[in-house]
Structures are given as C-alpha cells and as structure tokens.
Amino acid sequence: MKDTTITFIASECGEFHTLGQSVECDSLKEAFQHYQRFRQTSPQMVPSLEFSLHNADDPLYSDGEYPLCTGAWGKDLLSMVPYYENHPLVQQAIKELEQLEVQQKRVKKRGVER
C-alpha cells in the first residue's frame, strides 16, 4: 500500500464547489494563493480551503474533503473528527497554514504602512 498523501482544494464557493472555480493543489502554498484570490474577487461566495487525504489507512477517511482552518474555530472543527485532528499530515498542514496567515498579515501591514 502507498503512503498516505495530502492535497488541498481552494474553492470559490465553499458550500457548492460546482458554483465557481475549484482548484486542487499538491501544495498548501499554491492552494492558499488561490484561496486568497477568491476571497478578494468573490467574498460573497464564501471561499474555502480544504484538504483531502489519499490512500489513508482507513478508507472511510480517504479522498474526502474537509475544511482546513486555524484558530479556535478550526480546532473545534477538527476535534469533531479525531482521525483528522491526530493525523500528522493534517497537523503539519495546520502549522504551515498558520505561517502562511502570519506572512499574509505582514504583507498587508506593510502595504498599509506605505
């Protein structure tokens, strides 16, 4: 059996992915860039950033899409599915997302200061 991998999905419409554009990416950084673009161009559609595990040890959790977010709300959401909450690839993605969000805030702050 192959190792478990993770991909990321940025969707223009978080509730209905077929409304608007949806992009699957191998890297979180690329998906985050699409997500940020959707937030700017289509905020009324409530864009989303999600992850999907592939070839997971438990087929129940393989290839499904689940929201990826940080903060208290994100932790509450992940705690509903302990498999995702405890999965090392998901934990790594959350840390990376937190770093991307900090970088995004720095860029915005620099833009305001100019």
All heavy atoms as an XYZ file, in Angstrom:
924
protein
N       0.838     -1.189      0.000
C       0.000      0.000      0.000
C       0.884      1.253      0.000
O       1.884      1.326      0.684
C      -0.906     -0.009      1.233
C      -1.843      1.140      1.314
S      -2.943      0.930      2.742
C      -4.031      2.254      2.459
N       0.486      2.253     -0.795
C       1.235      3.505     -0.866
C       1.060      4.307      0.409
O       0.115      4.127      1.151
C       0.729      4.324     -2.054
C       1.067      3.727     -3.397
C       0.386      4.431     -4.541
C       0.590      5.914     -4.533
N       0.009      6.603     -5.690
N       2.008      5.206      0.627
C       1.911      6.108      1.768
C       0.723      7.044      1.598
O       0.317      7.356      0.484
C       3.180      6.945      1.891
C       4.379      6.122      2.317
O       4.179      5.066      2.948
O       5.512      6.536      2.012
N       0.223      7.511      2.701
C      -0.854      8.480      2.666
C      -0.303      9.828      2.210
O       0.755     10.258      2.651
C      -1.501      8.626      4.056
O      -1.995      7.353      4.461
C      -2.634      9.627      4.046
N      -1.018     10.502      1.309
C      -0.636     11.828      0.837
C      -1.789     12.786      1.110
O      -2.911     12.363      1.401
C      -0.314     11.820     -0.671
O      -1.459     11.376     -1.389
C       0.880     10.926     -0.976
N      -1.486     14.064      1.000
C      -2.495     15.085      1.236
C      -2.483     16.068      0.062
O      -1.422     16.383     -0.476
C      -2.237     15.814      2.580
C      -3.400     16.721      2.961
C      -0.913     16.552      2.565
C      -3.314     17.264      4.395
N      -3.671     16.469     -0.362
C      -3.814     17.526     -1.353
C      -4.727     18.595     -0.760
O      -5.391     18.368      0.252
C      -4.389     17.014     -2.691
O      -5.649     16.379     -2.445
C      -3.435     16.050     -3.378
N      -4.767     19.734     -1.421
C      -5.524     20.862     -0.916
C      -6.447     21.385     -2.007
O      -6.103     21.350     -3.188
C      -4.568     21.953     -0.431
C      -3.603     21.426      0.592
C      -2.358     20.966      0.225
C      -3.973     21.339      1.921
C      -1.475     20.438      1.155
C      -3.103     20.815      2.869
C      -1.856     20.367      2.480
N      -7.602     21.865     -1.604
C      -8.601     22.363     -2.535
C      -8.973     23.781     -2.134
O      -9.369     24.028     -0.992
C      -9.876     21.480     -2.535
C      -9.536     20.020     -2.855
C     -10.898     22.012     -3.525
C      -9.426     19.142     -1.668
N      -8.836     24.707     -3.076
C      -9.312     26.073     -2.885
C     -10.546     26.220     -3.761
O     -10.502     25.943     -4.956
C      -8.248     27.071     -3.298
N     -11.657     26.611     -3.148
C     -12.910     26.737     -3.887
C     -13.466     28.140     -3.766
O     -13.476     28.725     -2.683
C     -13.946     25.736     -3.368
O     -13.493     24.426     -3.581
N     -13.943     28.631     -4.878
C     -14.551     29.957     -4.892
C     -15.826     29.979     -4.055
O     -16.109     30.944     -3.359
C     -14.847     30.344     -6.339
C     -15.198     31.768     -6.540
C     -15.243     32.158     -8.007
O     -15.270     31.273     -8.890
O     -15.265     33.359     -8.272
N     -16.572     28.867     -4.104
C     -17.775     28.725     -3.288
C     -17.576     27.530     -2.367
O     -17.550     26.379     -2.820
C     -19.013     28.527     -4.159
S     -20.538     28.356     -3.211
N     -17.432     27.797     -1.084
C     -17.129     26.741     -0.129
C     -18.231     25.722      0.059
O     -17.965     24.562      0.340
N     -19.470     26.147     -0.104
C     -20.580     25.221      0.121
C     -20.863     24.352     -1.098
O     -21.113     23.168     -0.973
C     -21.834     25.999      0.518
C     -22.938     25.086      0.983
C     -24.093     25.843      1.607
O     -24.081     27.084      1.635
O     -25.018     25.167      2.068
N     -20.827     24.952     -2.272
C     -21.116     24.225     -3.505
C     -19.944     24.415     -4.465
O     -19.873     25.419     -5.167
C     -22.419     24.724     -4.149
C     -23.605     24.652     -3.241
C     -24.112     25.796     -2.642
C     -24.202     23.421     -2.980
C     -25.204     25.729     -1.801
C     -25.298     23.346     -2.132
C     -25.802     24.500     -1.540
N     -19.047     23.467     -4.495
C     -17.818     23.599     -5.286
C     -18.072     23.732     -6.779
O     -17.215     24.225     -7.500
C     -16.884     22.425     -5.013
C     -16.360     22.413     -3.609
N     -15.487     21.463     -3.165
C     -16.576     23.225     -2.544
C     -15.192     21.683     -1.898
N     -15.850     22.749     -1.500
N     -19.226     23.294     -7.244
C     -19.512     23.401     -8.677
C     -19.947     24.813     -9.066
O     -20.004     25.120    -10.249
C     -20.600     22.395     -9.097
O     -21.766     22.607     -8.302
C     -20.098     20.964     -8.940
N     -20.273     25.653     -8.086
C     -20.566     27.060     -8.361
C     -19.259     27.818     -8.261
O     -18.680     27.965     -7.190
C     -21.567     27.629     -7.350
C     -22.956     27.038     -7.372
C     -23.804     27.652     -6.269
C     -23.620     27.254     -8.722
N     -18.756     28.272     -9.366
C     -17.475     28.964     -9.351
C     -16.327     27.998     -9.578
O     -16.516     26.824     -9.897
N     -15.151     28.511     -9.382
C     -13.929     27.752     -9.654
C     -13.485     26.979     -8.420
O     -13.620     27.438     -7.288
C     -12.829     28.720    -10.099
C     -11.592     28.056    -10.615
C     -10.566     29.068    -11.101
O     -10.734     30.283    -10.965
N      -9.474     28.560    -11.644
N     -12.934     25.796     -8.649
C     -12.363     24.972     -7.591
C     -11.044     24.416     -8.116
O     -10.995     23.885     -9.224
C     -13.324     23.839     -7.226
O     -12.903     23.180     -6.070
N      -9.977     24.572     -7.323
C      -8.646     24.179     -7.781
C      -8.035     23.209     -6.778
O      -7.953     23.509     -5.590
C      -7.726     25.419     -7.915
C      -6.353     25.018     -8.429
C      -8.358     26.486     -8.784
N      -7.605     22.031     -7.259
C      -6.912     21.071     -6.404
C      -5.414     21.263     -6.589
O      -4.927     21.352     -7.715
C      -7.301     19.640     -6.740
C      -6.681     18.636     -5.783
C      -7.212     17.220     -5.946
O      -8.175     17.019     -6.681
O      -6.629     16.323     -5.316
N      -4.684     21.320     -5.472
C      -3.248     21.597     -5.498
C      -2.498     20.586     -4.645
O      -3.011     20.126     -3.626
C      -2.970     22.995     -4.939
S      -3.882     24.316     -5.742
N      -1.281     20.304     -5.046
C      -0.422     19.432     -4.247
C       0.215     20.179     -3.087
O       0.551     19.577     -2.075
C       0.672     18.815     -5.116
C       0.134     17.777     -6.086
O      -0.893     17.136     -5.775
O       0.727     17.626     -7.171
N       0.373     21.494     -3.236
C       0.995     22.263     -2.156
C      -0.028     23.191     -1.508
O      -0.893     23.761     -2.181
C       2.177     23.081     -2.679
O       1.748     24.260     -3.318
N       0.107     23.346     -0.209
C      -0.774     24.236      0.530
C      -0.525     25.682      0.119
O      -1.456     26.476      0.008
C      -0.574     24.058      2.032
C      -1.390     24.974      2.935
C      -2.886     24.868      2.640
C      -1.116     24.643      4.392
N       0.720     26.031     -0.145
C       1.048     27.400     -0.528
C       0.293     27.801     -1.798
O      -0.279     28.894     -1.875
C       2.559     27.550     -0.736
C       2.986     28.964     -1.011
C       4.495     29.082     -1.085
C       4.904     30.520     -1.306
N       6.351     30.677     -1.304
N       0.268     26.930     -2.780
C      -0.448     27.216     -4.022
C      -1.956     27.337     -3.765
O      -2.607     28.256     -4.258
C      -0.181     26.125     -5.062
C      -0.893     26.364     -6.376
C      -0.728     25.229     -7.368
O      -0.043     24.234     -7.070
O      -1.327     25.344     -8.455
N      -2.516     26.420     -2.990
C      -3.946     26.463     -2.677
C      -4.283     27.735     -1.901
O      -5.322     28.363     -2.142
C      -4.352     25.226     -1.885
N      -3.407     28.143     -0.982
C      -3.620     29.345     -0.192
C      -3.658     30.579     -1.097
O      -4.461     31.488     -0.881
C      -2.521     29.466      0.868
C      -2.704     30.613      1.815
C      -3.661     30.549      2.817
C      -1.909     31.745      1.724
C      -3.832     31.607      3.710
C      -2.067     32.797      2.610
C      -3.037     32.728      3.600
N      -2.806     30.607     -2.110
C      -2.795     31.738     -3.051
C      -4.121     31.816     -3.809
O      -4.687     32.901     -3.979
C      -1.617     31.621     -4.015
C      -0.282     31.833     -3.347
C       0.896     31.480     -4.228
O       0.761     30.798     -5.247
N       2.079     31.941     -3.840
N      -4.626     30.672     -4.262
C      -5.928     30.647     -4.941
C      -7.036     31.090     -3.980
O      -7.916     31.880     -4.345
C      -6.251     29.250     -5.482
C      -5.447     28.857     -6.665
N      -5.622     29.411     -7.920
C      -4.446     27.952     -6.792
C      -4.772     28.866     -8.770
N      -4.043     27.971     -8.106
N      -6.977     30.587     -2.758
C      -7.968     30.931     -1.738
C      -7.983     32.437     -1.489
O      -9.043     33.070     -1.435
C      -7.659     30.156     -0.456
C      -8.460     30.563      0.746
C      -9.822     30.292      0.825
C      -7.852     31.208      1.818
C     -10.563     30.670      1.947
C      -8.574     31.575      2.942
C      -9.927     31.307      2.994
O     -10.659     31.675      4.087
N      -6.804     33.043     -1.345
C      -6.715     34.486     -1.125
C      -7.294     35.263     -2.310
O      -7.989     36.263     -2.131
C      -5.262     34.909     -0.863
C      -4.701     34.428      0.446
C      -5.469     34.965      1.633
O      -5.927     36.102      1.653
N      -5.629     34.137      2.649
N      -7.025     34.785     -3.512
C      -7.574     35.435     -4.711
C      -9.095     35.352     -4.704
O      -9.786     36.339     -4.958
C      -7.007     34.780     -5.972
C      -7.536     35.385     -7.274
C      -6.809     34.840     -8.495
N      -6.694     33.395     -8.526
C      -7.600     32.575     -9.067
N      -8.697     33.043     -9.595
N      -7.400     31.266     -9.075
N      -9.639     34.174     -4.365
C     -11.095     34.007     -4.301
C     -11.702     34.922     -3.231
O     -12.792     35.464     -3.418
C     -11.478     32.555     -4.030
C     -11.123     31.591     -5.125
C     -10.824     30.273     -4.819
C     -11.078     31.973     -6.460
C     -10.503     29.360     -5.818
C     -10.746     31.082     -7.466
C     -10.455     29.773     -7.143
N     -11.011     35.071     -2.119
C     -11.518     35.946     -1.048
C     -11.613     37.388     -1.524
O     -12.503     38.126     -1.110
C     -10.623     35.859      0.185
C     -10.795     34.537      0.927
C     -10.013     34.494      2.199
N     -10.477     35.575      3.082
C      -9.764     36.056      4.079
N      -8.570     35.582      4.339
N     -10.231     37.027      4.832
N     -10.696     37.786     -2.400
C     -10.712     39.155     -2.918
C     -11.743     39.338     -4.026
O     -12.419     40.359     -4.078
C      -9.331     39.554     -3.434
C      -8.309     39.715     -2.342
C      -6.932     40.037     -2.891
O      -6.708     40.082     -4.097
N      -5.975     40.247     -1.997
N     -11.845     38.360     -4.907
C     -12.710     38.513     -6.081
C     -14.147     38.064     -5.852
O     -15.047     38.533     -6.536
C     -12.140     37.744     -7.291
O     -12.060     36.348     -6.973
C     -10.766     38.271     -7.683
N     -14.389     37.145     -4.925
C     -15.726     36.586     -4.730
C     -16.063     36.365     -3.258
O     -16.490     35.271     -2.869
C     -15.831     35.247     -5.470
O     -15.457     35.361     -6.814
N     -15.917     37.380     -2.408
C     -16.170     37.163     -0.980
C     -17.609     36.737     -0.681
O     -17.859     36.025      0.288
C     -15.837     38.511     -0.343
C     -15.978     39.505     -1.443
C     -15.610     38.770     -2.701
N     -18.549     37.157     -1.520
C     -19.949     36.802     -1.305
C     -20.217     35.305     -1.481
O     -21.232     34.803     -0.998
C     -20.860     37.615     -2.251
C     -20.796     37.204     -3.706
C     -19.572     37.683     -4.491
O     -18.659     38.291     -3.959
N     -19.554     37.385     -5.775
N     -19.303     34.595     -2.119
C     -19.477     33.149     -2.338
C     -18.875     32.320     -1.201
O     -18.946     31.103     -1.215
C     -18.883     32.743     -3.694
C     -19.634     33.361     -4.856
S     -18.935     32.945     -6.462
C     -19.463     31.261     -6.644
N     -18.255     32.962     -0.237
C     -17.629     32.333      0.927
C     -16.629     31.253      0.483
O     -16.874     30.052      0.608
C     -18.675     31.758      1.907
C     -18.011     31.326      3.204
C     -19.787     32.758      2.179
N     -15.494     31.686     -0.044
C     -14.457     30.742     -0.486
C     -13.992     29.826      0.644
O     -14.107     30.168      1.823
C     -13.325     31.660     -0.940
C     -13.993     32.941     -1.274
C     -15.119     33.065     -0.291
N     -13.464     28.664      0.257
C     -12.995     27.709      1.259
C     -11.618     27.166      0.891
O     -11.212     27.183     -0.268
C     -13.979     26.546      1.404
O     -13.973     25.747      0.236
N     -10.950     26.674      1.921
C      -9.669     25.994      1.787
C      -9.844     24.661      2.497
O     -10.195     24.628      3.677
C      -8.555     26.827      2.427
C      -7.142     26.294      2.341
C      -6.711     26.137      0.884
C      -6.187     27.229      3.062
N      -9.648     23.577      1.768
C      -9.888     22.248      2.317
C      -8.711     21.328      2.026
O      -7.849     21.643      1.221
C     -11.169     21.662      1.717
C     -12.378     22.522      1.994
C     -13.648     22.027      1.325
O     -13.598     21.053      0.553
O     -14.693     22.638      1.576
N      -8.709     20.179      2.699
C      -7.685     19.166      2.439
C      -8.356     17.838      2.158
O      -9.521     17.620      2.492
C      -6.711     19.028      3.613
C      -7.334     18.442      4.861
C      -7.359     17.068      5.064
C      -7.895     19.267      5.823
C      -7.934     16.532      6.202
C      -8.463     18.743      6.965
C      -8.492     17.369      7.157
N      -7.598     16.958      1.540
C      -8.066     15.607      1.271
C      -6.887     14.651      1.456
O      -5.804     14.887      0.912
C      -8.599     15.513     -0.159
O      -9.087     14.222     -0.429
N      -7.090     13.620      2.272
C      -6.072     12.581      2.444
C      -6.325     11.484      1.423
O      -7.474     11.134      1.157
C      -6.131     12.002      3.857
C      -5.769     12.951      4.992
C      -5.998     12.272      6.340
C      -4.328     13.419      4.877
N      -5.268     10.943      0.857
C      -5.382      9.904     -0.165
C      -4.629      8.657      0.288
O      -3.533      8.750      0.816
C      -4.827     10.401     -1.496
C      -5.422     11.709     -1.906
N      -6.674     11.812     -2.468
C      -4.956     12.971     -1.778
C      -6.940     13.081     -2.700
N      -5.910     13.806     -2.291
N      -5.245      7.495      0.061
C      -4.691      6.208      0.479
C      -4.513      6.146      1.990
O      -3.543      5.611      2.501
C      -3.359      5.912     -0.217
C      -3.528      5.798     -1.713
O      -4.444      5.143     -2.195
N      -2.672      6.457     -2.459
N      -5.441      6.721      2.693
C      -5.381      6.712      4.146
C      -5.500      5.288      4.668
O      -6.066      4.411      4.009
C      -6.505      7.575      4.720
N      -4.981      5.068      5.862
C      -5.041      3.749      6.477
C      -6.479      3.269      6.629
O      -6.754      2.084      6.564
C      -4.368      3.768      7.851
C      -2.896      4.103      7.761
O      -2.279      3.796      6.721
O      -2.364      4.680      8.726
N      -7.372      4.186      6.846
C      -8.788      3.861      6.996
C      -9.535      4.434      5.793
O      -9.644      5.647      5.640
C      -9.332      4.471      8.291
C     -10.737      4.017      8.593
O     -11.460      3.609      7.653
O     -11.120      4.072      9.759
N     -10.057      3.576      4.911
C     -10.710      4.063      3.689
C     -11.901      4.992      3.954
O     -12.290      5.754      3.081
C     -11.162      2.796      2.966
C     -10.865      1.666      3.850
C     -10.058      2.138      5.011
N     -12.434      4.964      5.151
C     -13.533      5.859      5.499
C     -13.105      7.317      5.365
O     -13.889      8.185      5.019
C     -14.013      5.578      6.930
C     -15.120      6.465      7.475
C     -16.411      6.255      6.672
C     -15.373      6.159      8.937
N     -11.837      7.600      5.608
C     -11.330      8.975      5.588
C     -10.514      9.294      4.337
O      -9.986     10.380      4.213
C     -10.485      9.235      6.830
C     -11.272      9.046      8.096
C     -11.100      7.908      8.872
C     -12.213      9.982      8.499
C     -11.849      7.721     10.029
C     -12.956      9.797      9.646
C     -12.770      8.668     10.408
O     -13.513      8.491     11.545
N     -10.396      8.363      3.412
C      -9.611      8.577      2.211
C     -10.432      9.298      1.152
O     -11.589      8.952      0.908
C      -9.109      7.241      1.661
O      -8.220      7.464      0.591
N      -9.829     10.305      0.539
C     -10.381     11.046     -0.593
C     -11.568     11.938     -0.258
O     -12.184     12.503     -1.157
C     -10.728     10.110     -1.753
C      -9.505      9.375     -2.282
O      -8.429     10.001     -2.335
O      -9.620      8.191     -2.618
N     -11.901     12.079      1.003
C     -12.943     13.030      1.382
C     -12.344     14.423      1.485
O     -11.130     14.584      1.603
N     -13.168     15.442      1.414
C     -12.708     16.823      1.548
C     -13.182     17.365      2.888
O     -14.327     17.145      3.278
C     -13.242     17.666      0.401
C     -12.725     17.210     -0.944
C     -13.407     17.886     -2.124
O     -14.281     18.747     -1.908
O     -13.066     17.533     -3.260
N     -12.279     18.052      3.586
C     -12.605     18.566      4.911
C     -11.961     19.946      5.058
O     -10.838     20.156      4.604
C     -12.078     17.619      5.990
C     -12.794     17.757      7.305
C     -14.063     17.214      7.496
C     -12.210     18.441      8.349
C     -14.731     17.351      8.705
C     -12.860     18.579      9.566
C     -14.125     18.033      9.735
O     -14.781     18.180     10.933
N     -12.652     20.898      5.684
C     -12.109     22.254      5.819
C     -10.784     22.287      6.577
O     -10.578     21.554      7.531
C     -13.189     22.995      6.617
C     -14.429     22.197      6.420
C     -13.987     20.776      6.262
N      -9.910     23.165      6.126
C      -8.632     23.395      6.791
C      -8.636     24.841      7.259
O      -8.724     25.766      6.445
C      -7.468     23.167      5.821
C      -6.067     23.352      6.385
C      -5.781     22.307      7.457
C      -5.030     23.245      5.284
N      -8.610     25.039      8.550
C      -8.609     26.390      9.099
C      -7.870     26.394     10.429
O      -7.631     25.355     11.023
C     -10.021     26.943      9.236
S     -11.199     25.801      9.936
N      -7.523     27.584     10.860
C      -6.765     27.737     12.095
C      -7.622     28.438     13.145
O      -8.768     28.774     12.899
C      -5.489     28.554     11.836
O      -5.858     29.833     11.323
C      -4.567     27.841     10.861
N      -7.033     28.670     14.290
C      -7.734     29.360     15.361
C      -8.654     28.429     16.127
O      -8.700     27.218     15.891
N      -9.389     28.999     17.058
C     -10.279     28.204     17.917
C     -11.341     27.473     17.107
O     -11.631     26.306     17.354
C     -10.929     29.103     18.963
N     -11.922     28.160     16.118
C     -12.961     27.529     15.311
C     -12.395     26.329     14.552
O     -13.011     25.279     14.461
C     -13.564     28.546     14.334
C     -14.724     28.007     13.584
C     -15.996     27.851     14.050
C     -14.736     27.526     12.241
N     -16.802     27.307     13.069
C     -16.048     27.099     11.947
C     -13.767     27.419     11.246
C     -16.417     26.580     10.721
C     -14.142     26.908     10.018
C     -15.450     26.493      9.773
N     -11.184     26.487     14.005
C     -10.545     25.396     13.274
C     -10.258     24.202     14.169
O     -10.456     23.061     13.779
N      -9.813     24.470     15.393
C      -9.538     23.380     16.336
C     -10.826     22.659     16.717
O     -10.851     21.440     16.828
C      -8.828     23.915     17.573
C      -7.402     24.329     17.295
C      -6.717     24.897     18.513
C      -5.318     25.366     18.135
N      -4.608     25.953     19.234
N     -11.898     23.426     16.914
C     -13.190     22.810     17.235
C     -13.669     21.931     16.085
O     -14.170     20.832     16.295
C     -14.251     23.881     17.534
C     -14.053     24.557     18.872
O     -13.271     24.033     19.696
O     -14.672     25.607     19.091
N     -13.505     22.433     14.866
C     -13.942     21.689     13.689
C     -13.153     20.392     13.536
O     -13.723     19.328     13.304
C     -13.777     22.566     12.452
C     -14.383     22.090     11.150
C     -15.896     21.919     11.295
C     -14.079     23.071     10.036
N     -11.845     20.466     13.705
C     -11.014     19.267     13.588
C     -11.279     18.271     14.711
O     -11.216     17.066     14.507
C      -9.529     19.627     13.570
C      -8.937     19.938     12.220
C      -7.477     20.328     12.359
C      -9.083     18.801     11.242
N     -11.593     18.776     15.903
C     -11.832     17.868     17.031
C     -13.062     16.988     16.818
O     -13.211     15.958     17.464
C     -11.960     18.644     18.337
O     -13.147     19.402     18.356
N     -13.923     17.380     15.873
C     -15.097     16.559     15.557
C     -14.714     15.269     14.844
O     -15.486     14.311     14.830
C     -16.079     17.352     14.684
C     -16.750     18.471     15.396
S     -17.915     19.247     14.259
C     -18.044     20.862     14.970
N     -13.526     15.256     14.228
C     -13.046     14.073     13.523
C     -11.638     13.765     14.053
O     -10.647     14.239     13.493
C     -13.027     14.286     11.995
C     -12.616     13.001     11.277
C     -14.377     14.775     11.492
N     -11.538     12.994     15.127
C     -10.228     12.721     15.735
C      -9.194     12.163     14.758
O      -8.010     12.442     14.901
C     -10.557     11.718     16.841
C     -11.981     12.010     17.185
C     -12.627     12.413     15.890
N      -9.636     11.394     13.764
C      -8.687     10.852     12.784
C      -7.940     12.000     12.103
O      -6.717     11.965     11.962
C      -9.405      9.998     11.744
C      -8.461      9.363     10.746
C      -7.850      8.143     11.031
C      -8.155      9.982      9.541
C      -6.971      7.565     10.125
C      -7.286      9.408      8.641
C      -6.690      8.199      8.929
O      -5.810      7.641      8.044
N      -8.668     13.030     11.671
C      -8.037     14.181     11.032
C      -7.238     15.000     12.044
O      -6.123     15.427     11.766
C      -9.079     15.085     10.371
C      -9.741     14.492      9.155
C     -11.060     14.779      8.862
C      -9.061     13.653      8.276
C     -11.680     14.260      7.740
C      -9.672     13.119      7.157
C     -10.984     13.432      6.897
O     -11.605     12.914      5.786
N      -7.803     15.214     13.208
C      -7.159     16.019     14.237
C      -5.780     15.461     14.596
O      -4.832     16.210     14.826
C      -8.039     16.064     15.484
C      -7.461     16.876     16.614
C      -8.340     16.863     17.853
O      -8.948     15.811     18.158
O      -8.398     17.898     18.514
N      -5.653     14.135     14.620
C      -4.422     13.476     15.048
C      -3.500     13.071     13.903
O      -2.404     12.573     14.152
C      -4.761     12.250     15.897
C      -5.517     12.636     17.149
O      -5.203     13.632     17.791
N      -6.543     11.874     17.476
N      -3.941     13.256     12.664
C      -3.127     12.802     11.534
C      -1.930     13.747     11.345
O      -2.080     14.960     11.280
C      -3.948     12.744     10.249
C      -3.312     11.898      9.218
N      -2.228     12.313      8.487
C      -3.572     10.625      8.830
C      -1.861     11.343      7.667
N      -2.658     10.310      7.859
N      -0.702     13.191     11.248
C       0.492     14.037     11.134
C       0.481     14.964      9.915
O       0.959     16.091     10.000
C       1.654     13.046     11.044
C       1.098     11.696     11.272
C      -0.382     11.775     11.309
N      -0.063     14.527      8.786
C      -0.102     15.395      7.605
C      -1.039     16.584      7.817
O      -0.761     17.693      7.359
C      -0.538     14.604      6.360
C       0.460     13.584      5.835
C      -0.135     12.787      4.675
C       1.759     14.255      5.408
N      -2.126     16.358      8.516
C      -3.065     17.447      8.812
C      -2.441     18.399      9.826
O      -2.516     19.625      9.670
C      -4.422     16.898      9.305
C      -5.351     18.035      9.703
C      -5.068     16.020      8.241
N      -1.790     17.864     10.845
C      -1.127     18.716     11.835
C      -0.050     19.580     11.176
O       0.082     20.766     11.469
C      -0.519     17.860     12.952
C      -1.565     17.209     13.829
C      -0.958     16.260     14.850
O       0.237     16.008     14.877
N      -1.804     15.725     15.719
N       0.706     18.982     10.267
C       1.740     19.720      9.544
C       1.103     20.805      8.676
O       1.609     21.935      8.611
C       2.552     18.755      8.673
C       3.636     19.415      7.860
C       4.356     18.406      6.972
O       4.198     17.196      7.103
N       5.148     18.916      6.057
N      -0.005     20.500      8.024
C      -0.689     21.478      7.175
C      -1.210     22.654      7.995
O      -1.140     23.808      7.555
C      -1.830     20.811      6.415
N      -1.707     22.387      9.183
C      -2.209     23.468     10.036
C      -1.066     24.398     10.439
O      -1.210     25.623     10.405
C      -2.940     22.904     11.263
C      -4.262     22.281     10.822
C      -3.177     23.988     12.313
C      -4.978     21.508     11.888
N       0.082     23.826     10.781
C       1.243     24.656     11.128
C       1.669     25.511      9.932
O       1.973     26.696     10.082
C       2.403     23.781     11.597
C       2.189     23.195     12.973
C       3.332     22.298     13.377
C       3.013     21.606     14.698
N       4.011     20.601     15.044
N       1.683     24.905      8.754
C       2.062     25.641      7.546
C       1.040     26.737      7.248
O       1.410     27.854      6.878
C       2.179     24.686      6.360
C       2.675     25.368      5.103
C       2.818     24.426      3.919
O       2.759     23.194      4.100
O       2.987     24.948      2.801
N      -0.243     26.436      7.428
C      -1.283     27.441      7.190
C      -1.141     28.606      8.161
O      -1.287     29.772      7.778
C      -2.674     26.808      7.311
C      -3.858     27.749      7.100
C      -3.794     28.425      5.727
C      -5.167     26.986      7.264
N      -0.834     28.321      9.410
C      -0.619     29.389     10.393
C       0.529     30.300      9.949
O       0.438     31.526     10.059
C      -0.331     28.803     11.773
C      -1.557     28.193     12.422
C      -1.261     27.396     13.690
O      -0.078     27.049     13.926
O      -2.219     27.104     14.424
N       1.604     29.713      9.421
C       2.742     30.501      8.939
C       2.344     31.342      7.730
O       2.724     32.513      7.624
C       3.916     29.588      8.584
C       4.538     28.919      9.781
C       5.573     27.873      9.399
O       5.703     27.508      8.229
N       6.306     27.377     10.383
N       1.571     30.759      6.818
C       1.115     31.498      5.636
C       0.216     32.667      6.037
O       0.310     33.755      5.457
C       0.379     30.564      4.667
C       1.249     29.550      3.937
C       0.386     28.501      3.236
C       2.158     30.252      2.932
N      -0.622     32.458      7.033
C      -1.504     33.533      7.504
C      -0.704     34.660      8.141
O      -1.003     35.841      7.926
C      -2.542     32.981      8.481
C      -3.583     32.113      7.814
C      -4.541     31.444      8.776
O      -4.207     31.273      9.977
O      -5.632     31.074      8.335
N       0.337     34.316      8.897
C       1.199     35.338      9.506
C       1.908     36.132      8.409
O       1.972     37.371      8.466
C       2.222     34.691     10.483
C       3.317     35.672     10.868
C       1.502     34.167     11.719
N       2.431     35.444      7.409
C       3.098     36.126      6.299
C       2.124     37.049      5.571
O       2.482     38.165      5.199
C       3.673     35.107      5.311
C       4.858     34.353      5.837
C       5.289     33.226      4.906
O       4.671     32.975      3.869
N       6.346     32.519      5.282
N       0.898     36.580      5.364
C      -0.125     37.376      4.685
C      -0.420     38.655      5.477
O      -0.546     39.733      4.906
C      -1.403     36.555      4.509
C      -2.507     37.275      3.780
C      -2.230     37.438      2.304
O      -1.417     36.725      1.725
N      -2.887     38.379      1.679
N      -0.505     38.545      6.796
C      -0.758     39.720      7.646
C       0.395     40.708      7.562
O       0.187     41.924      7.541
C      -0.990     39.293      9.097
C      -2.335     38.643      9.308
C      -2.508     38.194     10.742
C      -3.809     37.418     10.897
N      -3.984     36.868     12.242
N       1.631     40.187      7.511
C       2.802     41.070      7.396
C       2.767     41.841      6.078
O       3.054     43.030      6.040
C       4.093     40.264      7.480
C       4.437     39.801      8.866
C       5.782     39.099      8.881
N       5.999     38.460     10.150
C       6.603     37.305     10.308
N       7.099     36.649      9.259
N       6.756     36.776     11.506
N       2.420     41.153      5.012
C       2.351     41.799      3.695
C       1.284     42.885      3.706
O       1.507     43.996      3.228
C       2.072     40.752      2.588
C       1.706     41.419      1.271
C       3.269     39.839      2.410
N       0.119     42.581      4.270
C      -0.962     43.580      4.333
C      -0.540     44.771      5.188
O      -0.815     45.914      4.854
C      -2.240     42.951      4.909
C      -2.986     42.102      3.919
C      -4.284     41.618      4.510
C      -5.042     40.783      3.504
N      -6.305     40.299      4.041
N       0.127     44.497      6.317
C       0.552     45.569      7.211
C       1.558     46.472      6.513
O       1.475     47.686      6.602
C       1.161     44.967      8.484
C       1.496     45.999      9.524
C       2.007     45.354     10.804
C       2.320     46.426     11.836
N       2.808     45.849     13.078
N       2.507     45.867      5.771
C       3.480     46.665      5.034
C       2.795     47.525      3.979
O       3.171     48.658      3.746
C       4.527     45.769      4.368
C       5.675     45.452      5.295
C       6.790     44.763      4.554
N       6.791     43.401      5.046
C       6.965     42.312      4.324
N       7.162     42.398      3.037
N       6.945     41.119      4.854
N       1.765     46.986      3.344
C       1.015     47.728      2.329
C       0.282     48.906      2.921
O       0.189     49.973      2.302
N      -0.220     48.783      4.130
C      -0.934     49.870      4.804
C       0.045     50.957      5.249
O      -0.254     52.149      5.186
C      -1.727     49.323      6.029
C      -2.263     50.451      6.872
C      -2.837     48.416      5.564
N       1.234     50.549      5.666
C       2.226     51.494      6.162
C       2.793     52.381      5.047
O       3.271     53.460      5.290
C       3.378     50.758      6.853
C       2.963     50.123      8.162
C       4.059     49.271      8.770
O       5.102     49.036      8.116
O       3.874     48.803      9.912
N       2.739     51.916      3.833
C       3.320     52.681      2.697
C       2.466     53.814      2.353
O       1.883     54.574      2.342
C       3.480     51.785      1.479
C       4.561     50.779      1.709
C       4.752     49.943      0.505
N       5.769     48.946      0.815
C       6.284     48.155     -0.060
N       5.910     48.187     -1.308
N       7.189     47.285      0.279
